[in-house]
Amino acid sequence: MDLDELFAKRPGEPLAMLVKEDLDPLSIEELTLRIEALKLEIARAEARIAAATSHRTSAEALFKR
């Protein structure tokens, strides 16, 4: 699934608006700050995935008994 396909289902999604934003007017400093903020958000999403995976694994182990 490409980004256009994903965002077509959620047109008002903040991420859809973010990836379509024009970066040309931003300074190098603004772009650097944007990248740092996005890296922090990626880390937060990865931590949530890890927690959900761990929870699922624990639940599956419990119900296999």
Buried (B, 14 or more C-beta within 10 A) or exposed (E): EEEEEEBEEEEEEEEBEEEEEEEEEEEEEEEEEBEEEEEEEEEEEEEEEEEEEEEEEEEEEEEEE
